[in-house]
Amino acid sequence: MADLERKAKEAFIDDHFELAVDLYTQAIAVNPTNPDLFADRAQANIKLKNLTEAVADASRAIELDPSMAKAYLRKGIACMKLEEYQTAKAALEAGAFLATEEPRFANLIKECDECIAEETGETKKQAVEAPLNTLSLKEEPEDISCKASMVTPPKSKYRHEFYQKPEEVVVTIFAKGIPASSVTVDFGEQILSVSIDVPGEDAYHFQTRLFGKRNEGLSEIISIFYYCYSFLCRGSFFLFLLVCNTVGAAFTYYLFWMQTLCQQITPDKCKFYVLATKVEIRLTKAESGLHWASLEYNQETAVVKRITVSSEIAQRPTYPSSKPKRVDWDKIEAEVKKEEKEEKLDGDAALNKFFREIYQDADEDTRRAMKKSFVESNGTVLSTNWKEVGNKKVEGSPPDGMEMKKWEI
């Protein structure tokens, strides 16, 4: 494994990035728990502009070693190139916390802030320009103030965005420092409703009809049925034809409407979390694997196709190799993960695995608390309570019978 890693680094230095990725992949197959291999492969993928793979590699390195600053740096760089500035900023801030003397973090965070501000400014500019252009066409000045109040969209107090996985959709509302008691979230089969009512402030309300799926095959069958029905009616007298066509159109519209009113989420399985910087809402899809083209329902994008595993695998990139036999790295990775999960560990290895699982399944505040307490206490304290450690420095707490000393060189 050491030989593969050395060759991969040499290939990267010589600008043979594809070869470096291939060698790192082989090394990872031998040692899948080495975070440095994932972080270095992420860097090579960034050079090749395989940005999605780079983010995945950097995230895996962070899971294996939450204190690895370079993994946060590479994740931030890849996300910035993908124009995911919020995600990039979060990764860079975590890395800056671990590597306070590294100037690149501060520069990149500043660049993220500028891009986020630019995006927000463009959105506001478009929202303001649209009603103004509409009003310029009006001739009667006395009606302008009234019209403006009608067409100007209300300014949203908090920004929101969403991303999705095969089994769920995650909606994030960026509301900072909100008490959990002030947040109300109602889940319907097709409706999401969020209210944030902080005493002394204007209430925030967000309600939307969720993205709908329409069965493409059923829609075609209905259309064929209607046109055949209309054709058969053409031999009758005009009034009968008019009535039949009207009834047929109404029936077709009714069936079309019933298609779109299918269940989109499973309310009982949906959850939400009120964190220090945001409200995170997790919507469990009623049909796992269905890709939502948008968060809100839109008739134009209602026809969607189910994502299958085979199509995802077919799109995965392949890398050149001198070996005549192809290796299914996905299969090897799945087998290794299964072995890791079933492996019985003892002593420090079992303890480290336990802490990794806690960090992997934790929310944002818990992860921040774990990183801060571990770093500031020199590895002697591990806290999961951000409220307890967020506003103060975590002092070291050595085991019984041992004494902490500060070494000066």
C-alpha positions as CSV (number, residue, x, y, z in Angstrom):
1,M,0.0,0.0,0.0
2,A,2.9,2.4,0.8
3,D,4.3,1.7,-2.6
4,L,1.0,2.6,-4.3
5,E,0.7,5.8,-2.3
6,R,4.3,6.8,-3.2
7,K,3.7,6.2,-6.9
8,A,0.4,8.1,-6.7
9,K,2.1,11.1,-5.2
10,E,4.9,11.0,-7.9
11,A,2.2,10.8,-10.6
12,F,0.5,13.9,-9.1
13,I,3.7,15.9,-9.0
14,D,4.3,15.0,-12.6
15,D,0.8,16.2,-13.5
16,H,-0.4,12.7,-14.4
17,F,-3.6,13.2,-12.5
18,E,-5.6,10.4,-14.1
19,L,-2.9,7.9,-13.2
20,A,-2.7,9.4,-9.7
21,V,-6.5,8.8,-9.2
22,D,-6.1,5.2,-10.4
23,L,-3.2,4.5,-8.0
24,Y,-5.0,6.2,-5.1
25,T,-8.1,4.0,-5.9
26,Q,-6.0,0.9,-5.7
27,A,-4.4,2.0,-2.5
28,I,-7.8,2.7,-1.0
29,A,-9.0,-0.8,-1.9
30,V,-6.1,-2.1,0.2
31,N,-6.6,0.3,3.1
32,P,-10.1,1.9,3.0
33,T,-9.8,3.5,6.4
34,N,-6.8,5.8,5.6
35,P,-8.2,9.4,5.4
36,D,-5.0,10.7,3.7
37,L,-5.7,8.6,0.7
38,F,-9.2,10.0,0.2
39,A,-8.0,13.6,0.8
40,D,-5.2,13.2,-1.8
41,R,-7.5,11.5,-4.3
42,A,-9.9,14.5,-3.8
43,Q,-7.0,16.9,-4.8
44,A,-6.3,14.9,-7.9
45,N,-10.0,14.8,-8.8
46,I,-10.1,18.6,-8.4
47,K,-7.3,18.9,-11.0
48,L,-9.3,16.7,-13.4
49,K,-12.4,18.8,-12.7
50,N,-14.2,15.7,-11.3
51,L,-15.7,17.9,-8.7
52,T,-18.5,15.7,-7.5
53,E,-16.1,12.9,-6.9
54,A,-13.7,15.3,-5.1
55,V,-16.4,16.4,-2.7
56,A,-17.3,12.7,-2.0
57,D,-13.6,11.9,-1.3
58,A,-13.1,14.9,0.9
59,S,-16.3,14.1,2.9
60,R,-15.1,10.5,3.4
61,A,-11.7,11.8,4.7
62,I,-13.5,14.0,7.1
63,E,-15.6,11.1,8.4
64,L,-12.5,9.1,9.0
65,D,-10.5,11.9,10.6
66,P,-12.6,15.0,11.7
67,S,-9.5,16.9,12.6
68,M,-7.9,16.8,9.1
69,A,-7.8,20.4,8.0
70,K,-6.7,19.7,4.4
71,A,-9.8,17.6,3.8
72,Y,-12.0,20.6,4.7
73,L,-9.9,22.8,2.4
74,R,-10.4,20.5,-0.5
75,K,-14.1,20.0,0.1
76,G,-14.5,23.8,0.2
77,I,-12.5,24.3,-3.0
78,A,-14.5,21.7,-4.9
79,C,-17.9,23.1,-3.6
80,M,-16.8,26.6,-4.7
81,K,-16.1,25.3,-8.2
82,L,-19.6,23.7,-8.1
83,E,-21.0,27.1,-7.0
84,E,-22.2,25.6,-3.8
85,Y,-21.0,28.5,-1.7
86,Q,-22.9,27.9,1.5
87,T,-21.6,24.3,1.7
88,A,-18.1,25.5,0.8
89,K,-18.2,28.2,3.5
90,A,-19.3,25.7,6.2
91,A,-16.4,23.4,5.3
92,L,-13.8,26.2,5.1
93,E,-14.9,27.6,8.5
94,A,-14.5,24.1,10.1
95,G,-11.0,23.9,8.5
96,A,-10.1,27.4,9.6
97,F,-11.0,26.4,13.2
98,L,-8.5,23.5,13.0
99,A,-5.7,25.3,11.2
100,T,-5.7,28.9,12.5
101,E,-2.4,29.8,10.9
102,E,-3.4,28.8,7.4
103,P,-4.2,32.0,5.4
104,R,-6.0,30.2,2.5
105,F,-9.0,29.5,4.6
106,A,-9.6,33.2,5.4
107,N,-9.2,34.2,1.8
108,L,-11.5,31.5,0.5
109,I,-14.2,32.3,3.1
110,K,-14.0,36.0,2.1
111,E,-14.5,34.9,-1.5
112,C,-17.5,32.7,-0.5
113,D,-19.1,35.7,1.3
114,E,-18.7,37.8,-1.8
115,C,-20.3,35.2,-4.1
116,I,-23.1,34.6,-1.6
117,A,-23.7,38.4,-1.4
118,E,-23.6,38.7,-5.2
119,E,-26.2,35.9,-5.6
120,T,-28.5,37.4,-3.0
121,G,-28.1,40.8,-4.6
122,E,-29.0,39.5,-8.1
123,T,-32.1,37.8,-6.7
124,K,-33.3,41.0,-5.0
125,K,-32.6,43.0,-8.2
126,Q,-34.6,40.6,-10.3
127,A,-37.5,40.7,-7.8
128,V,-37.6,44.5,-7.9
129,E,-37.1,45.0,-11.6
130,A,-39.9,42.7,-12.7
131,P,-42.7,44.8,-11.1
132,L,-41.1,48.1,-12.1
133,N,-41.0,47.0,-15.8
134,T,-44.6,46.0,-15.6
135,L,-45.6,49.4,-14.1
136,S,-43.8,51.4,-16.8
137,L,-46.4,50.3,-19.3
138,K,-49.3,51.8,-17.4
139,E,-50.6,55.1,-18.6
140,E,-52.7,56.2,-15.6
141,P,-50.4,57.6,-12.8
142,E,-53.2,57.5,-10.2
143,D,-53.3,53.7,-10.3
144,I,-49.5,53.1,-10.1
145,S,-49.3,53.1,-6.3
146,C,-52.2,50.7,-6.1
147,K,-50.8,48.4,-8.8
148,A,-47.3,48.4,-7.2
149,S,-48.7,47.2,-3.9
150,M,-50.4,44.3,-5.8
151,V,-47.6,43.0,-7.9
152,T,-44.5,43.5,-5.7
153,P,-43.7,40.1,-4.2
154,P,-43.3,40.1,-0.4
155,K,-39.7,40.0,0.8
156,S,-38.8,36.7,2.4
157,K,-37.3,37.2,5.9
158,Y,-35.2,34.0,5.7
159,R,-33.5,32.4,2.7
160,H,-34.2,28.7,2.1
161,E,-32.8,26.0,-0.2
162,F,-33.1,22.2,-0.7
163,Y,-31.2,19.2,-1.8
164,Q,-32.2,15.6,-2.1
165,K,-31.2,12.0,-1.6
166,P,-32.9,9.0,-3.2
167,E,-35.0,8.5,-0.1
168,E,-35.5,12.0,1.3
169,V,-35.5,15.8,0.5
170,V,-33.7,18.1,3.0
171,V,-35.1,21.7,3.2
172,T,-32.9,24.3,5.0
173,I,-34.2,27.6,6.3
174,F,-31.3,29.9,7.3
175,A,-32.8,31.3,10.5
176,K,-30.1,32.0,13.0
177,G,-30.6,31.9,16.8
178,I,-34.2,30.9,16.7
179,P,-35.7,29.2,19.8
180,A,-37.1,25.8,19.1
181,S,-40.4,26.8,20.8
182,S,-40.9,29.5,18.1
183,V,-40.8,27.0,15.2
184,T,-43.9,25.1,14.0
185,V,-43.7,22.7,11.1
186,D,-46.7,20.8,9.7
187,F,-46.3,17.9,7.3
188,G,-49.0,17.0,4.8
189,E,-48.9,14.3,2.1
190,Q,-48.5,17.1,-0.4
191,I,-48.0,20.3,1.7
192,L,-45.2,21.6,3.8
193,S,-46.0,24.5,6.1
194,V,-43.4,26.3,8.3
195,S,-44.0,29.1,10.8
196,I,-41.4,31.0,12.8
197,D,-42.9,33.3,15.3
198,V,-40.4,35.0,17.6
199,P,-41.9,37.4,20.2
200,G,-41.2,41.0,19.2
201,E,-40.4,40.2,15.5
202,D,-42.5,39.8,12.4
203,A,-43.7,36.2,11.9
204,Y,-42.3,34.2,9.0
205,H,-44.5,31.8,7.1
206,F,-43.5,29.4,4.4
207,Q,-46.0,27.1,2.8
208,T,-45.8,25.2,-0.5
209,R,-47.4,22.4,-2.4
210,L,-44.6,19.9,-2.9
211,F,-43.3,18.6,-6.2
212,G,-45.8,16.2,-7.8
213,K,-45.3,13.1,-9.9
214,R,-47.5,12.5,-12.9
215,N,-47.5,9.0,-14.5
216,E,-46.4,9.6,-18.1
217,G,-47.9,6.3,-19.4
218,L,-51.3,6.9,-17.8
219,S,-51.5,10.4,-19.2
220,E,-50.9,9.1,-22.8
221,I,-53.6,6.4,-22.3
222,I,-56.1,9.0,-21.2
223,S,-55.3,11.2,-24.2
224,I,-55.7,8.3,-26.6
225,F,-59.0,7.4,-25.0
226,Y,-60.4,10.9,-25.2
227,Y,-59.4,11.4,-28.9
228,C,-60.9,8.0,-29.9
229,Y,-64.0,8.8,-28.0
230,S,-64.3,12.2,-29.8
231,F,-63.7,10.5,-33.2
232,L,-66.6,8.0,-32.7
233,C,-68.9,10.8,-31.8
234,R,-68.3,12.7,-35.0
235,G,-71.0,10.8,-36.9
236,S,-73.8,12.0,-34.5
237,F,-75.6,15.3,-34.8
238,F,-73.8,18.5,-33.7
239,L,-75.4,19.0,-30.3
240,F,-74.7,15.4,-29.2
241,L,-71.1,15.8,-30.4
242,L,-70.7,19.0,-28.4
243,V,-72.1,17.5,-25.2
244,C,-70.0,14.3,-25.6
245,N,-66.8,16.3,-26.2
246,T,-67.5,18.5,-23.3
247,V,-68.1,15.6,-21.0
248,G,-65.1,13.8,-22.4
249,A,-62.8,16.8,-21.8
250,A,-64.1,17.2,-18.3
251,F,-63.5,13.6,-17.6
252,T,-60.0,13.7,-19.0
253,Y,-59.2,16.8,-16.9
254,Y,-60.6,15.1,-13.8
255,L,-58.4,12.0,-14.3
256,F,-55.3,14.2,-15.0
257,W,-55.9,16.2,-11.9
258,M,-56.3,13.0,-9.8
259,Q,-52.9,11.8,-11.1
260,T,-51.2,14.9,-9.7
261,L,-52.8,14.6,-6.3
262,C,-50.7,11.5,-5.4
263,Q,-48.9,11.3,-2.1
264,Q,-45.5,13.0,-2.2
265,I,-44.1,12.5,1.3
266,T,-44.8,10.2,4.3
267,P,-45.7,12.7,7.1
268,D,-45.1,10.3,10.0
269,K,-41.5,9.8,9.0
270,C,-40.7,13.5,8.4
271,K,-38.6,15.3,11.0
272,F,-37.2,18.8,11.6
273,Y,-34.3,20.1,13.7
274,V,-33.8,23.6,15.1
275,L,-30.0,24.3,15.0
276,A,-27.9,27.3,16.0
277,T,-27.7,28.7,12.4
278,K,-30.7,27.1,10.6
279,V,-33.8,25.0,10.7
280,E,-33.3,21.7,8.9
281,I,-36.4,19.8,7.6
282,R,-36.1,16.3,6.4
283,L,-39.0,15.1,4.1
284,T,-39.2,11.3,3.6
285,K,-40.2,10.6,0.0
286,A,-43.3,8.5,-0.4
287,E,-41.6,6.9,-3.4
288,S,-37.9,6.3,-2.8
289,G,-35.6,6.9,-5.7
290,L,-37.9,9.4,-7.4
291,H,-36.0,12.5,-8.4
292,W,-37.7,15.9,-7.7
293,A,-37.1,18.4,-10.4
294,S,-38.0,21.2,-7.9
295,L,-39.3,21.6,-4.4
296,E,-42.6,23.2,-5.4
297,Y,-45.2,21.6,-7.6
298,N,-45.0,22.7,-11.3
299,Q,-47.2,21.2,-14.0
300,E,-44.5,21.7,-16.6
301,T,-42.1,19.4,-14.7
302,A,-44.7,17.0,-13.3
303,V,-43.6,14.2,-15.6
304,V,-40.5,12.6,-14.1
305,K,-38.7,9.3,-14.4
306,R,-37.6,7.1,-11.6
307,I,-33.9,6.9,-11.0
308,T,-32.6,3.4,-11.2
309,V,-29.4,2.0,-9.8
310,S,-28.3,0.8,-13.2
311,S,-28.5,4.3,-14.7
312,E,-26.5,5.8,-11.9
313,I,-23.8,3.2,-12.2
314,A,-23.7,3.7,-16.0
315,Q,-22.9,7.3,-15.5
316,R,-20.0,6.8,-13.1
317,P,-16.6,7.8,-14.5
318,T,-14.0,5.3,-15.3
319,Y,-10.2,5.9,-15.2
320,P,-7.5,4.5,-17.5
321,S,-5.6,1.5,-16.2
322,S,-2.8,-0.6,-17.5
323,K,-4.4,-3.8,-16.1
324,P,-6.1,-6.0,-18.7
325,K,-8.8,-7.1,-16.2
326,R,-11.4,-4.5,-15.0
327,V,-11.9,-4.2,-11.3
328,D,-15.4,-3.3,-9.9
329,W,-14.3,-0.8,-7.2
330,D,-17.9,-0.2,-6.2
331,K,-18.4,-3.9,-5.4
332,I,-15.1,-3.9,-3.4
333,E,-16.1,-0.8,-1.5
334,A,-19.4,-2.3,-0.6
335,E,-17.8,-5.5,0.6
336,V,-15.2,-3.6,2.7
337,K,-18.0,-1.5,4.3
338,K,-19.9,-4.6,5.1
339,E,-16.8,-6.2,6.7
340,E,-16.1,-3.0,8.7
341,K,-19.7,-3.0,10.0
342,E,-19.6,-6.6,11.0
343,E,-16.1,-6.5,12.4
344,K,-15.7,-7.1,16.1
345,L,-13.1,-4.7,17.5
346,D,-11.5,-4.5,21.0
347,G,-9.9,-1.8,23.1
348,D,-9.0,1.5,21.5
349,A,-10.1,0.4,18.0
350,A,-13.6,-0.3,19.2
351,L,-13.7,3.0,21.1
352,N,-12.5,4.9,18.0
353,K,-15.2,3.2,15.9
354,F,-17.8,4.2,18.4
355,F,-16.8,7.8,18.3
356,R,-16.7,7.8,14.5
357,E,-20.3,6.5,14.4
358,I,-21.4,9.2,16.8
359,Y,-19.8,11.9,14.7
360,Q,-21.1,10.5,11.4
361,D,-24.8,10.4,12.6
362,A,-24.7,13.7,14.6
363,D,-26.2,17.0,13.7
364,E,-24.2,20.2,12.9
365,D,-24.0,21.5,16.5
366,T,-22.9,18.1,17.9
367,R,-20.1,17.9,15.4
368,R,-18.9,21.4,16.2
369,A,-18.9,20.6,19.9
370,M,-16.9,17.4,19.3
371,K,-14.3,19.1,17.2
372,K,-13.9,22.2,19.5
373,S,-13.7,20.2,22.7
374,F,-11.2,17.6,21.3
375,V,-8.9,20.2,19.7
376,E,-8.9,22.7,22.6
377,S,-8.4,20.0,25.3
378,N,-5.5,18.4,23.4
379,G,-7.5,15.2,23.0
380,T,-8.5,14.7,26.6
381,V,-12.2,15.9,26.4
382,L,-14.9,15.0,23.9
383,S,-18.2,16.8,24.4
384,T,-21.4,16.6,22.3
385,N,-23.1,19.6,23.9
386,W,-22.5,22.8,21.9
387,K,-24.3,25.0,24.4
388,E,-21.9,23.9,27.1
389,V,-18.6,24.3,25.1
390,G,-19.5,26.9,22.5
391,N,-18.8,30.1,24.5
392,K,-15.8,29.1,26.4
393,K,-12.4,27.4,26.0
394,V,-12.4,23.7,26.8
395,E,-9.7,23.0,29.4
396,G,-7.8,19.7,29.3
397,S,-8.8,16.9,31.7
398,P,-6.1,14.2,32.0
399,P,-7.0,10.7,33.2
400,D,-6.6,9.8,36.8
401,G,-3.0,9.5,37.9
402,M,-1.7,11.7,35.1
403,E,-0.8,15.4,34.9
404,M,-1.0,17.8,32.0
405,K,2.1,19.9,31.2
406,K,2.7,22.6,28.6
407,W,5.9,21.9,26.7
408,E,7.8,24.8,25.4
409,I,10.5,24.4,22.8
